[in-house]
């Protein structure tokens, strides 16, 4: 049986969010896999410049 | 950033999020996923779309639910939650089409005064990454929490 719990998020997050094992993982969802591959390719072609990394 | 947002639900690993957009077109399920796509520097991809009743996800459908800012604010809040657990790393995002990316740019611009308090944003255009400006059209975005 799935459980739902509330987690207080510290830091800059606000209020509470619900954490649930009823939310399915989209790790293997083709839509997201394609997006991730596109992101990798874009960043390979257009890497983040050093001055942004040092910021 | 204290703007209204939808409530959302996260997976136990805080990489996947769900919430529902409510508006004239009904209740539309939105899903968000963060996934590491580079190690040096550590960069995550942020992708989100609408999930239909068949479980198919798309970001090419115009939902026209008249809540674009509320949706963007909710996505920004999931970014806070994600960063609370994974750190303040670069997060990459782009739309599925130039038009969709333009919509993201317009949404960021409308909320820029709020967003800039918590996040640095860069956009890619004219062959380079530049700090976000409201009147520029970008091909992709990099976000990093301050």
N, CA and C atoms of all chains as a GROMACS GRO file, in nm:
protein
  603
    1UNK      N    1   0.084  -0.119   0.000
    1UNK     CA    2   0.000   0.000   0.000
    1UNK      C    3   0.088   0.124   0.000
    2UNK      N    4   0.053   0.214  -0.082
    2UNK     CA    5   0.132   0.336  -0.092
    2UNK      C    6   0.110   0.425   0.028
    3UNK      N    7   0.210   0.498   0.059
    3UNK     CA    8   0.198   0.592   0.170
    3UNK      C    9   0.227   0.733   0.121
    4UNK      N   10   0.166   0.823   0.186
    4UNK     CA   11   0.188   0.963   0.153
    4UNK      C   12   0.234   1.032   0.280
    5UNK      N   13   0.339   1.105   0.269
    5UNK     CA   14   0.387   1.178   0.385
    5UNK      C   15   0.418   1.321   0.344
    6UNK      N   16   0.418   1.406   0.442
    6UNK     CA   17   0.455   1.543   0.416
    6UNK      C   18   0.598   1.565   0.460
    7UNK      N   19   0.672   1.638   0.381
    7UNK     CA   20   0.811   1.666   0.414
    7UNK      C   21   0.833   1.816   0.420
    8UNK      N   22   0.881   1.863   0.531
    8UNK     CA   23   0.914   2.005   0.542
    8UNK      C   24   1.046   2.028   0.472
    9UNK      N   25   1.047   2.115   0.377
    9UNK     CA   26   1.167   2.141   0.300
    9UNK      C   27   1.238   2.262   0.357
   10UNK      N   28   1.360   2.242   0.397
   10UNK     CA   29   1.437   2.353   0.450
   10UNK      C   30   1.504   2.430   0.337
   11UNK      N   31   1.574   2.535   0.373
   11UNK     CA   32   1.641   2.614   0.272
   11UNK      C   33   1.547   2.716   0.213
   12UNK      N   34   1.554   2.734   0.081
   12UNK     CA   35   1.476   2.838   0.018
   12UNK      C   36   1.341   2.790  -0.033
   13UNK      N   37   1.313   2.663  -0.016
   13UNK     CA   38   1.184   2.612  -0.058
   13UNK      C   39   1.077   2.664   0.035
   14UNK      N   40   0.954   2.659  -0.010
   14UNK     CA   41   0.847   2.718   0.068
   14UNK      C   42   0.743   2.614   0.106
   15UNK      N   43   0.690   2.631   0.225
   15UNK     CA   44   0.583   2.548   0.278
   15UNK      C   45   0.620   2.400   0.276
   16UNK      N   46   0.520   2.319   0.263
   16UNK     CA   47   0.542   2.175   0.263
   16UNK      C   48   0.509   2.118   0.126
   17UNK      N   49   0.572   2.010   0.094
   17UNK     CA   50   0.533   1.938  -0.026
   17UNK      C   51   0.498   1.796   0.012
   18UNK      N   52   0.425   1.731  -0.072
   18UNK     CA   53   0.388   1.593  -0.047
   18UNK      C   54   0.484   1.502  -0.122
   19UNK      N   55   0.538   1.408  -0.051
   19UNK     CA   56   0.625   1.307  -0.112
   19UNK      C   57   0.546   1.177  -0.117
   20UNK      N   58   0.541   1.116  -0.230
   20UNK     CA   59   0.455   1.000  -0.244
   20UNK      C   60   0.519   0.893  -0.332
   21UNK      N   61   0.503   0.770  -0.292
   21UNK     CA   62   0.547   0.663  -0.381
   21UNK      C   63   0.438   0.628  -0.480
   22UNK      N   64   0.331   0.708  -0.477
   22UNK     CA   65   0.227   0.691  -0.579
   22UNK      C   66   0.261   0.767  -0.707
   23UNK      N   67   0.356   0.857  -0.697
   23UNK     CA   68   0.401   0.926  -0.816
   23UNK      C   69   0.495   0.833  -0.890
   24UNK      N   70   0.462   0.807  -1.015
   24UNK     CA   71   0.546   0.712  -1.088
   24UNK      C   72   0.675   0.780  -1.133
   25UNK      N   73   0.780   0.701  -1.144
   25UNK     CA   74   0.905   0.753  -1.197
   25UNK      C   75   0.893   0.764  -1.349
   26UNK      N   76   0.942   0.874  -1.400
   26UNK     CA   77   0.939   0.896  -1.544
   26UNK      C   78   1.077   0.870  -1.606
   27UNK      N   79   1.159   0.797  -1.532
   27UNK     CA   80   1.297   0.776  -1.575
   27UNK      C   81   1.306   0.714  -1.714
   28UNK      N   82   1.215   0.625  -1.746
   28UNK     CA   83   1.222   0.556  -1.875
   28UNK      C   84   1.118   0.607  -1.975
   29UNK      N   85   1.053   0.715  -1.941
   29UNK     CA   86   0.952   0.772  -2.030
   29UNK      C   87   1.020   0.831  -2.154
   30UNK      N   88   0.982   0.785  -2.273
   30UNK     CA   89   1.051   0.831  -2.395
   30UNK      C   90   1.054   0.982  -2.410
   31UNK      N   91   0.947   1.049  -2.370
   31UNK     CA   92   0.943   1.195  -2.380
   31UNK      C   93   1.060   1.257  -2.306
   32UNK      N   94   1.083   1.211  -2.184
   32UNK     CA   95   1.190   1.268  -2.103
   32UNK      C   96   1.328   1.220  -2.149
   33UNK      N   97   1.336   1.094  -2.188
   33UNK     CA   98   1.465   1.043  -2.237
   33UNK      C   99   1.512   1.123  -2.357
   34UNK      N  100   1.418   1.152  -2.447
   34UNK     CA  101   1.453   1.231  -2.566
   34UNK      C  102   1.498   1.371  -2.526
   35UNK      N  103   1.428   1.431  -2.430
   35UNK     CA  104   1.465   1.564  -2.383
   35UNK      C  105   1.607   1.564  -2.325
   36UNK      N  106   1.635   1.462  -2.249
   36UNK     CA  107   1.766   1.454  -2.185
   36UNK      C  108   1.878   1.438  -2.288
   37UNK      N  109   1.852   1.360  -2.390
   37UNK     CA  110   1.952   1.342  -2.495
   37UNK      C  111   1.973   1.472  -2.573
   38UNK      N  112   1.864   1.544  -2.595
   38UNK     CA  113   1.876   1.674  -2.663
   38UNK      C  114   1.956   1.772  -2.579
   39UNK      N  115   1.932   1.770  -2.450
   39UNK     CA  116   2.005   1.860  -2.359
   39UNK      C  117   2.154   1.828  -2.361
   40UNK      N  118   2.187   1.700  -2.355
   40UNK     CA  119   2.328   1.659  -2.359
   40UNK      C  120   2.395   1.709  -2.487
   41UNK      N  121   2.326   1.693  -2.598
   41UNK     CA  122   2.382   1.732  -2.726
   41UNK      C  123   2.399   1.884  -2.734
   42UNK      N  124   2.299   1.957  -2.684
   42UNK     CA  125   2.308   2.104  -2.688
   42UNK      C  126   2.426   2.152  -2.603
   43UNK      N  127   2.439   2.093  -2.485
   43UNK     CA  128   2.547   2.136  -2.395
   43UNK      C  129   2.684   2.091  -2.447
   44UNK      N  130   2.686   1.982  -2.521
   44UNK     CA  131   2.812   1.939  -2.582
   44UNK      C  132   2.855   2.040  -2.689
   45UNK      N  133   2.757   2.086  -2.765
   45UNK     CA  134   2.786   2.182  -2.871
   45UNK      C  135   2.807   2.324  -2.818
   46UNK      N  136   2.738   2.354  -2.709
   46UNK     CA  137   2.743   2.490  -2.653
   46UNK      C  138   2.772   2.481  -2.503
   47UNK      N  139   2.894   2.448  -2.468
   47UNK     CA  140   2.927   2.426  -2.325
   47UNK      C  141   2.913   2.552  -2.242
   48UNK      N  142   2.894   2.530  -2.114
   48UNK     CA  143   2.882   2.641  -2.021
   48UNK      C  144   3.019   2.707  -2.006
   49UNK      N  145   3.028   2.837  -2.031
   49UNK     CA  146   3.160   2.902  -2.024
   49UNK      C  147   3.216   2.907  -1.884
   50UNK      N  148   3.349   2.915  -1.877
   50UNK     CA  149   3.417   2.908  -1.747
   50UNK      C  150   3.374   3.020  -1.652
   51UNK      N  151   3.348   3.138  -1.705
   51UNK     CA  152   3.315   3.249  -1.616
   51UNK      C  153   3.180   3.228  -1.547
   52UNK      N  154   3.095   3.148  -1.605
   52UNK     CA  155   2.968   3.118  -1.537
   52UNK      C  156   2.990   3.013  -1.429
   53UNK      N  157   3.080   2.923  -1.455
   53UNK     CA  158   3.107   2.815  -1.360
   53UNK      C  159   3.170   2.872  -1.232
   54UNK      N  160   3.255   2.974  -1.249
   54UNK     CA  161   3.323   3.034  -1.135
   54UNK      C  162   3.234   3.126  -1.056
   55UNK      N  163   3.123   3.165  -1.113
   55UNK     CA  164   3.036   3.264  -1.049
   55UNK      C  165   2.986   3.216  -0.914
   56UNK      N  166   1.067   3.409  -0.332
   56UNK     CA  167   0.963   3.413  -0.435
   56UNK      C  168   0.831   3.368  -0.372
   57UNK      N  169   0.750   3.464  -0.343
   57UNK     CA  170   0.626   3.432  -0.272
   57UNK      C  171   0.506   3.456  -0.363
   58UNK      N  172   0.492   3.369  -0.458
   58UNK     CA  173   0.380   3.380  -0.552
   58UNK      C  174   0.291   3.258  -0.536
   59UNK      N  175   0.165   3.274  -0.573
   59UNK     CA  176   0.075   3.160  -0.569
   59UNK      C  177   0.126   3.049  -0.660
   60UNK      N  178   0.099   2.928  -0.620
   60UNK     CA  179   0.140   2.813  -0.702
   60UNK      C  180   0.042   2.700  -0.677
   61UNK      N  181   0.048   2.601  -0.763
   61UNK     CA  182  -0.027   2.478  -0.739
   61UNK      C  183   0.048   2.391  -0.639
   62UNK      N  184  -0.025   2.313  -0.564
   62UNK     CA  185   0.040   2.211  -0.482
   62UNK      C  186   0.094   2.102  -0.574
   63UNK      N  187   0.205   2.047  -0.534
   63UNK     CA  188   0.263   1.942  -0.617
   63UNK      C  189   0.311   1.825  -0.531
   64UNK      N  190   0.329   1.714  -0.597
   64UNK     CA  191   0.372   1.591  -0.531
   64UNK      C  192   0.504   1.548  -0.593
   65UNK      N  193   0.594   1.501  -0.509
   65UNK     CA  194   0.726   1.458  -0.558
   65UNK      C  195   0.746   1.310  -0.532
   66UNK      N  196   0.831   1.250  -0.613
   66UNK     CA  197   0.874   1.114  -0.584
   66UNK      C  198   0.973   1.116  -0.468
   67UNK      N  199   0.999   1.001  -0.412
   67UNK     CA  200   1.088   0.993  -0.297
   67UNK      C  201   1.230   1.042  -0.327
   68UNK      N  202   1.270   1.035  -0.453
   68UNK     CA  203   1.404   1.082  -0.488
   68UNK      C  204   1.405   1.227  -0.536
   69UNK      N  205   1.289   1.291  -0.534
   69UNK     CA  206   1.275   1.433  -0.570
   69UNK      C  207   1.323   1.464  -0.712
   70UNK      N  208   1.311   1.367  -0.799
   70UNK     CA  209   1.344   1.393  -0.940
   70UNK      C  210   1.220   1.407  -1.027
   71UNK      N  211   1.108   1.355  -0.980
   71UNK     CA  212   0.984   1.362  -1.058
   71UNK      C  213   0.876   1.431  -0.976
   72UNK      N  214   0.798   1.515  -1.044
   72UNK     CA  215   0.695   1.594  -0.976
   72UNK      C  216   0.566   1.592  -1.059
   73UNK      N  217   0.455   1.602  -0.990
   73UNK     CA  218   0.325   1.609  -1.056
   73UNK      C  219   0.242   1.719  -0.994
   74UNK      N  220   0.165   1.786  -1.076
   74UNK     CA  221   0.062   1.876  -1.024
   74UNK      C  222  -0.046   1.890  -1.130
   75UNK      N  223  -0.158   1.951  -1.090
   75UNK     CA  224  -0.269   1.966  -1.182
   75UNK      C  225  -0.299   2.113  -1.207
   76UNK      N  226  -0.307   2.148  -1.333
   76UNK     CA  227  -0.350   2.280  -1.375
   76UNK      C  228  -0.502   2.281  -1.379
   77UNK      N  229  -0.563   2.382  -1.318
   77UNK     CA  230  -0.709   2.394  -1.320
   77UNK      C  231  -0.748   2.523  -1.390
   78UNK      N  232  -0.834   2.510  -1.491
   78UNK     CA  233  -0.873   2.630  -1.564
   78UNK      C  234  -0.990   2.600  -1.656
   79UNK      N  235  -1.016   2.692  -1.749
   79UNK     CA  236  -1.132   2.677  -1.840
   79UNK      C  237  -1.130   2.547  -1.921
   80UNK      N  238  -1.012   2.495  -1.946
   80UNK     CA  239  -1.001   2.371  -2.025
   80UNK      C  240  -1.006   2.246  -1.939
   81UNK      N  241  -1.028   2.268  -1.809
   81UNK     CA  242  -1.039   2.153  -1.721
   81UNK      C  243  -0.916   2.131  -1.636
   82UNK      N  244  -0.901   2.007  -1.591
   82UNK     CA  245  -0.791   1.971  -1.502
   82UNK      C  246  -0.686   1.896  -1.583
   83UNK      N  247  -0.569   1.954  -1.591
   83UNK     CA  248  -0.465   1.899  -1.677
   83UNK      C  249  -0.345   1.859  -1.591
   84UNK      N  250  -0.303   1.735  -1.607
   84UNK     CA  251  -0.191   1.685  -1.528
   84UNK      C  252  -0.059   1.732  -1.588
   85UNK      N  253   0.023   1.792  -1.505
   85UNK     CA  254   0.156   1.838  -1.547
   85UNK      C  255   0.261   1.751  -1.478
   86UNK      N  256   0.362   1.714  -1.552
   86UNK     CA  257   0.468   1.632  -1.493
   86UNK      C  258   0.603   1.697  -1.523
   87UNK      N  259   0.692   1.687  -1.426
   87UNK     CA  260   0.825   1.750  -1.435
   87UNK      C  261   0.929   1.644  -1.399
   88UNK      N  262   1.040   1.646  -1.471
   88UNK     CA  263   1.149   1.555  -1.436
   88UNK      C  264   1.282   1.627  -1.443
   89UNK      N  265   1.363   1.605  -1.341
   89UNK     CA  266   1.501   1.655  -1.339
   89UNK      C  267   1.594   1.535  -1.356
   90UNK      N  268   1.692   1.549  -1.443
   90UNK     CA  269   1.786   1.440  -1.465
   90UNK      C  270   1.924   1.498  -1.496
   91UNK      N  271   2.026   1.441  -1.431
   91UNK     CA  272   2.161   1.490  -1.457
   91UNK      C  273   2.202   1.457  -1.600
   92UNK      N  274   2.254   1.559  -1.669
   92UNK     CA  275   2.296   1.538  -1.807
   92UNK      C  276   2.443   1.571  -1.829
   93UNK      N  277   2.510   1.625  -1.727
   93UNK     CA  278   2.653   1.654  -1.739
   93UNK      C  279   2.715   1.652  -1.600
   94UNK      N  280   2.843   1.614  -1.596
   94UNK     CA  281   2.914   1.604  -1.468
   94UNK      C  282   3.008   1.721  -1.441
   95UNK      N  283   3.054   1.790  -1.544
   95UNK     CA  284   3.152   1.897  -1.525
   95UNK      C  285   3.122   2.015  -1.616
   96UNK      N  286   3.054   2.116  -1.566
   96UNK     CA  287   2.998   2.123  -1.430
   96UNK      C  288   2.871   2.039  -1.421
   97UNK      N  289   2.835   2.004  -1.301
   97UNK     CA  290   2.713   1.926  -1.281
   97UNK      C  291   2.594   2.006  -1.334
   98UNK      N  292   2.523   1.943  -1.424
   98UNK     CA  293   2.409   2.011  -1.487
   98UNK      C  294   2.294   1.912  -1.498
   99UNK      N  295   2.177   1.959  -1.462
   99UNK     CA  296   2.057   1.877  -1.471
   99UNK      C  297   1.967   1.932  -1.581
  100UNK      N  298   1.892   1.843  -1.642
  100UNK     CA  299   1.791   1.885  -1.737
  100UNK      C  300   1.657   1.895  -1.667
  101UNK      N  301   1.586   2.003  -1.695
  101UNK     CA  302   1.449   2.019  -1.645
  101UNK      C  303   1.358   2.002  -1.766
  102UNK      N  304   1.268   1.907  -1.759
  102UNK     CA  305   1.172   1.889  -1.867
  102UNK      C  306   1.034   1.876  -1.806
  103UNK      N  307   0.936   1.934  -1.871
  103UNK     CA  308   0.800   1.914  -1.822
  103UNK      C  309   0.700   1.916  -1.936
  104UNK      N  310   0.589   1.852  -1.911
  104UNK     CA  311   0.487   1.842  -2.013
  104UNK      C  312   0.353   1.804  -1.954
  105UNK      N  313   0.256   1.789  -2.042
  105UNK     CA  314   0.122   1.747  -2.000
  105UNK      C  315   0.110   1.596  -2.018
  106UNK      N  316   0.052   1.530  -1.920
  106UNK     CA  317   0.027   1.386  -1.932
  106UNK      C  318  -0.121   1.364  -1.955
  107UNK      N  319  -0.155   1.296  -2.064
  107UNK     CA  320  -0.297   1.272  -2.092
  107UNK      C  321  -0.347   1.144  -2.022
  108UNK      N  322  -0.472   1.114  -2.043
  108UNK     CA  323  -0.533   0.999  -1.975
  108UNK      C  324  -0.468   0.867  -2.013
  109UNK      N  325  -0.401   0.864  -2.127
  109UNK     CA  326  -0.336   0.741  -2.171
  109UNK      C  327  -0.193   0.731  -2.118
  110UNK      N  328  -0.152   0.832  -2.042
  110UNK     CA  329  -0.017   0.830  -1.989
  110UNK      C  330   0.088   0.884  -2.084
  111UNK      N  331   0.043   0.939  -2.196
  111UNK     CA  332   0.135   0.996  -2.293
  111UNK      C  333   0.168   1.140  -2.253
  112UNK      N  334   0.294   1.176  -2.266
  112UNK     CA  335   0.340   1.308  -2.226
  112UNK      C  336   0.379   1.389  -2.349
  113UNK      N  337   0.340   1.515  -2.346
  113UNK     CA  338   0.371   1.603  -2.458
  113UNK      C  339   0.388   1.745  -2.408
  114UNK      N  340   0.474   1.820  -2.475
  114UNK     CA  341   0.480   1.963  -2.444
  114UNK      C  342   0.452   2.044  -2.570
  115UNK      N  343   0.387   1.982  -2.665
  115UNK     CA  344   0.353   2.052  -2.787
  115UNK      C  345   0.208   2.096  -2.791
  116UNK      N  346   0.129   2.048  -2.694
  116UNK     CA  347  -0.012   2.085  -2.689
  116UNK      C  348  -0.028   2.218  -2.617
  117UNK      N  349  -0.104   2.309  -2.676
  117UNK     CA  350  -0.134   2.435  -2.608
  117UNK      C  351  -0.258   2.413  -2.523
  118UNK      N  352  -0.238   2.410  -2.392
  118UNK     CA  353  -0.350   2.380  -2.304
  118UNK      C  354  -0.445   2.497  -2.288
  119UNK      N  355  -0.396   2.620  -2.306
  119UNK     CA  356  -0.482   2.739  -2.295
  119UNK      C  357  -0.566   2.739  -2.169
  120UNK      N  358  -0.505   2.702  -2.059
  120UNK     CA  359  -0.581   2.696  -1.934
  120UNK      C  360  -0.572   2.827  -1.854
  121UNK      N  361  -0.519   2.927  -1.918
  121UNK     CA  362  -0.514   3.063  -1.863
  121UNK      C  363  -0.449   3.069  -1.724
  122UNK      N  364  -0.348   2.988  -1.707
  122UNK     CA  365  -0.278   2.987  -1.577
  122UNK      C  366  -0.127   2.975  -1.598
  123UNK      N  367  -0.079   3.033  -1.707
  123UNK     CA  368   0.061   3.015  -1.745
  123UNK      C  369   0.157   3.057  -1.632
  124UNK      N  370   0.126   3.171  -1.569
  124UNK     CA  371   0.215   3.218  -1.463
  124UNK      C  372   0.210   3.128  -1.341
  125UNK      N  373   0.091   3.078  -1.312
  125UNK     CA  374   0.077   2.987  -1.199
  125UNK      C  375   0.156   2.858  -1.224
  126UNK      N  376   0.152   2.811  -1.346
  126UNK     CA  377   0.227   2.690  -1.382
  126UNK      C  378   0.378   2.718  -1.371
  127UNK      N  379   0.422   2.832  -1.423
  127UNK     CA  380   0.565   2.865  -1.417
  127UNK      C  381   0.611   2.879  -1.272
  128UNK      N  382   0.529   2.942  -1.191
  128UNK     CA  383   0.564   2.956  -1.050
  128UNK      C  384   0.574   2.820  -0.982
  129UNK      N  385   0.488   2.730  -1.019
  129UNK     CA  386   0.492   2.596  -0.962
  129UNK      C  387   0.619   2.524  -1.005
  130UNK      N  388   0.654   2.537  -1.132
  130UNK     CA  389   0.778   2.475  -1.180
  130UNK      C  390   0.897   2.533  -1.104
  131UNK      N  391   0.898   2.664  -1.084
  131UNK     CA  392   1.008   2.728  -1.011
  131UNK      C  393   1.015   2.675  -0.868
  132UNK      N  394   0.900   2.650  -0.809
  132UNK     CA  395   0.901   2.596  -0.673
  132UNK      C  396   0.953   2.454  -0.668
  133UNK      N  397   0.923   2.374  -0.772
  133UNK     CA  398   0.982   2.239  -0.775
  133UNK      C  399   1.133   2.249  -0.787
  134UNK      N  400   1.181   2.354  -0.853
  134UNK     CA  401   1.326   2.373  -0.864
  134UNK      C  402   1.386   2.400  -0.726
  135UNK      N  403   1.314   2.477  -0.644
  135UNK     CA  404   1.360   2.496  -0.507
  135UNK      C  405   1.368   2.362  -0.434
  136UNK      N  406   1.265   2.285  -0.446
  136UNK     CA  407   1.263   2.156  -0.378
  136UNK      C  408   1.376   2.067  -0.427
  137UNK      N  409   1.393   2.065  -0.559
  137UNK     CA  410   1.500   1.984  -0.616
  137UNK      C  411   1.636   2.029  -0.563
  138UNK      N  412   1.660   2.160  -0.563
  138UNK     CA  413   1.789   2.213  -0.517
  138UNK      C  414   1.811   2.186  -0.368
  139UNK      N  415   1.704   2.184  -0.292
  139UNK     CA  416   1.719   2.152  -0.150
  139UNK      C  417   1.780   2.015  -0.130
  140UNK      N  418   1.758   1.926  -0.226
  140UNK     CA  419   1.805   1.789  -0.212
  140UNK      C  420   1.930   1.758  -0.294
  141UNK      N  421   1.950   1.832  -0.403
  141UNK     CA  422   2.062   1.800  -0.492
  141UNK      C  423   2.168   1.909  -0.499
  142UNK      N  424   2.140   2.023  -0.439
  142UNK     CA  425   2.236   2.133  -0.443
  142UNK      C  426   2.204   2.232  -0.553
  143UNK      N  427   2.274   2.344  -0.545
  143UNK     CA  428   2.249   2.453  -0.641
  143UNK      C  429   2.337   2.438  -0.764
  144UNK      N  430   2.299   2.350  -0.850
  144UNK     CA  431   2.373   2.325  -0.972
  144UNK      C  432   2.303   2.390  -1.091
  145UNK      N  433   2.370   2.387  -1.204
  145UNK     CA  434   2.306   2.437  -1.325
  145UNK      C  435   2.189   2.346  -1.363
  146UNK      N  436   2.083   2.409  -1.407
  146UNK     CA  437   1.968   2.334  -1.459
  146UNK      C  438   1.937   2.389  -1.598
  147UNK      N  439   1.936   2.300  -1.694
  147UNK     CA  440   1.915   2.335  -1.835
  147UNK      C  441   1.768   2.314  -1.872
  148UNK      N  442   1.715   2.404  -1.953
  148UNK     CA  443   1.577   2.387  -2.000
  148UNK      C  444   1.562   2.449  -2.138
  149UNK      N  445   1.483   2.384  -2.220
  149UNK     CA  446   1.447   2.442  -2.349
  149UNK      C  447   1.310   2.389  -2.388
  150UNK      N  448   1.241   2.463  -2.473
  150UNK     CA  449   1.112   2.417  -2.521
  150UNK      C  450   1.129   2.318  -2.634
  151UNK      N  451   1.020   2.251  -2.666
  151UNK     CA  452   1.026   2.152  -2.774
  151UNK      C  453   1.036   2.220  -2.910
  152UNK      N  454   0.995   2.345  -2.917
  152UNK     CA  455   1.002   2.422  -3.041
  152UNK      C  456   1.048   2.563  -3.006
  153UNK      N  457   1.096   2.637  -3.104
  153UNK     CA  458   1.132   2.777  -3.076
  153UNK      C  459   1.014   2.856  -3.018
  154UNK      N  460   0.895   2.827  -3.066
  154UNK     CA  461   0.777   2.898  -3.015
  154UNK      C  462   0.755   2.866  -2.867
  155UNK      N  463   0.774   2.741  -2.831
  155UNK     CA  464   0.756   2.701  -2.691
  155UNK      C  465   0.865   2.764  -2.603
  156UNK      N  466   0.987   2.766  -2.654
  156UNK     CA  467   1.096   2.830  -2.579
  156UNK      C  468   1.066   2.979  -2.561
  157UNK      N  469   1.009   3.038  -2.666
  157UNK     CA  470   0.970   3.180  -2.658
  157UNK      C  471   0.864   3.201  -2.548
  158UNK      N  472   0.772   3.108  -2.537
  158UNK     CA  473   0.671   3.118  -2.430
  158UNK      C  474   0.736   3.113  -2.293
  159UNK      N  475   0.835   3.025  -2.279
  159UNK     CA  476   0.908   3.018  -2.151
  159UNK      C  477   0.976   3.152  -2.124
  160UNK      N  478   1.039   3.208  -2.229
  160UNK     CA  479   1.110   3.336  -2.212
  160UNK      C  480   1.012   3.444  -2.168
  161UNK      N  481   0.895   3.447  -2.228
  161UNK     CA  482   0.796   3.549  -2.192
  161UNK      C  483   0.747   3.529  -2.049
  162UNK      N  484   0.731   3.403  -2.012
  162UNK     CA  485   0.686   3.375  -1.875
  162UNK      C  486   0.790   3.417  -1.773
  163UNK      N  487   0.916   3.385  -1.802
  163UNK     CA  488   1.024   3.426  -1.711
  163UNK      C  489   1.028   3.578  -1.702
  164UNK      N  490   1.014   3.644  -1.818
  164UNK     CA  491   1.020   3.790  -1.820
  164UNK      C  492   0.910   3.852  -1.733
  165UNK      N  493   0.791   3.796  -1.742
  165UNK     CA  494   0.680   3.852  -1.663
  165UNK      C  495   0.705   3.840  -1.513
  166UNK      N  496   0.774   3.734  -1.473
  166UNK     CA  497   0.797   3.709  -1.331
  166UNK      C  498   0.941   3.740  -1.290
  167UNK      N  499   1.013   3.808  -1.378
  167UNK     CA  500   1.157   3.824  -1.360
  167UNK      C  501   1.191   3.891  -1.227
  168UNK      N  502   1.117   3.991  -1.189
  168UNK     CA  503   1.149   4.061  -1.063
  168UNK      C  504   1.140   3.967  -0.943
  169UNK      N  505   1.054   3.872  -0.949
  169UNK     CA  506   1.044   3.772  -0.842
  169UNK      C  507   1.150   3.664  -0.858
  170UNK      N  508   1.162   3.613  -0.979
  170UNK     CA  509   1.253   3.501  -1.004
  170UNK      C  510   1.398   3.540  -0.975
  171UNK      N  511   1.437   3.661  -1.014
  171UNK     CA  512   1.578   3.703  -1.001
  171UNK      C  513   1.623   3.710  -0.856
  172UNK      N  514   1.530   3.717  -0.763
  172UNK     CA  515   1.569   3.720  -0.622
  172UNK      C  516   1.630   3.587  -0.579
  173UNK      N  517   1.586   3.480  -0.640
  173UNK     CA  518   1.629   3.346  -0.598
  173UNK      C  519   1.719   3.275  -0.699
  174UNK      N  520   1.710   3.315  -0.825
  174UNK     CA  521   1.779   3.240  -0.930
  174UNK      C  522   1.859   3.332  -1.022
  175UNK      N  523   1.975   3.281  -1.067
  175UNK     CA  524   2.042   3.338  -1.183
  175UNK      C  525   1.994   3.261  -1.305
  176UNK      N  526   1.971   3.332  -1.413
  176UNK     CA  527   1.929   3.266  -1.537
  176UNK      C  528   2.012   3.321  -1.652
  177UNK      N  529   2.061   3.230  -1.736
  177UNK     CA  530   2.130   3.267  -1.858
  177UNK      C  531   2.053   3.207  -1.975
  178UNK      N  532   2.061   3.276  -2.088
  178UNK     CA  533   1.998   3.225  -2.208
  178UNK      C  534   2.102   3.212  -2.319
  179UNK      N  535   2.078   3.119  -2.410
  179UNK     CA  536   2.170   3.100  -2.520
  179UNK      C  537   2.114   3.170  -2.644
  180UNK      N  538   2.191   3.262  -2.697
  180UNK     CA  539   2.156   3.325  -2.825
  180UNK      C  540   2.280   3.386  -2.887
  181UNK      N  541   2.276   3.404  -3.018
  181UNK     CA  542   2.389   3.462  -3.091
  181UNK      C  543   2.520   3.392  -3.058
  182UNK      N  544   2.514   3.262  -3.044
  182UNK     CA  545   2.636   3.184  -3.028
  182UNK      C  546   2.698   3.185  -2.890
  183UNK      N  547   2.624   3.229  -2.788
  183UNK     CA  548   2.682   3.228  -2.654
  183UNK      C  549   2.577   3.233  -2.544
  184UNK      N  550   2.622   3.206  -2.424
  184UNK     CA  551   2.536   3.215  -2.306
  184UNK      C  552   2.546   3.355  -2.247
  185UNK      N  553   2.431   3.416  -2.223
  185UNK     CA  554   2.426   3.553  -2.172
  185UNK      C  555   2.327   3.560  -2.056
  186UNK      N  556   2.358   3.653  -1.964
  186UNK     CA  557   2.266   3.669  -1.852
  186UNK      C  558   2.129   3.713  -1.904
  187UNK      N  559   2.027   3.660  -1.844
  187UNK     CA  560   1.891   3.679  -1.894
  187UNK      C  561   1.853   3.827  -1.902
  188UNK      N  562   1.796   3.862  -2.016
  188UNK     CA  563   1.736   3.994  -2.034
  188UNK      C  564   1.594   3.972  -2.086
  189UNK      N  565   1.506   4.060  -2.045
  189UNK     CA  566   1.364   4.035  -2.070
  189UNK      C  567   1.325   4.047  -2.217
  190UNK      N  568   1.402   4.121  -2.297
  190UNK     CA  569   1.359   4.146  -2.434
  190UNK      C  570   1.435   4.065  -2.538
  191UNK      N  571   1.499   3.959  -2.496
  191UNK     CA  572   1.581   3.878  -2.587
  191UNK      C  573   1.518   3.741  -2.604
  192UNK      N  574   1.518   3.692  -2.727
  192UNK     CA  575   1.470   3.556  -2.752
  192UNK      C  576   1.586   3.458  -2.745
  193UNK      N  577   1.569   3.356  -2.666
  193UNK     CA  578   1.676   3.259  -2.643
  193UNK      C  579   1.642   3.123  -2.701
  194UNK      N  580   1.747   3.045  -2.724
  194UNK     CA  581   1.728   2.908  -2.773
  194UNK      C  582   1.716   2.809  -2.658
  195UNK      N  583   1.775   2.843  -2.545
  195UNK     CA  584   1.773   2.754  -2.429
  195UNK      C  585   1.810   2.836  -2.305
  196UNK      N  586   1.789   2.777  -2.190
  196UNK     CA  587   1.813   2.849  -2.064
  196UNK      C  588   1.898   2.764  -1.969
  197UNK      N  589   1.975   2.835  -1.889
  197UNK     CA  590   2.044   2.774  -1.775
  197UNK      C  591   1.998   2.847  -1.650
  198UNK      N  592   1.964   2.773  -1.548
  198UNK     CA  593   1.917   2.831  -1.423
  198UNK      C  594   2.006   2.780  -1.311
  199UNK      N  595   2.035   2.868  -1.216
  199UNK     CA  596   2.111   2.825  -1.099
  199UNK      C  597   2.058   2.901  -0.979
  200UNK      N  598   2.025   2.828  -0.876
  200UNK     CA  599   1.976   2.896  -0.756
  200UNK      C  600   2.089   2.970  -0.687
  201UNK      N  601   2.059   3.087  -0.635
  201UNK     CA  602   2.161   3.170  -0.570
  201UNK      C  603   2.194   3.116  -0.432
   0.00000   0.00000   0.00000
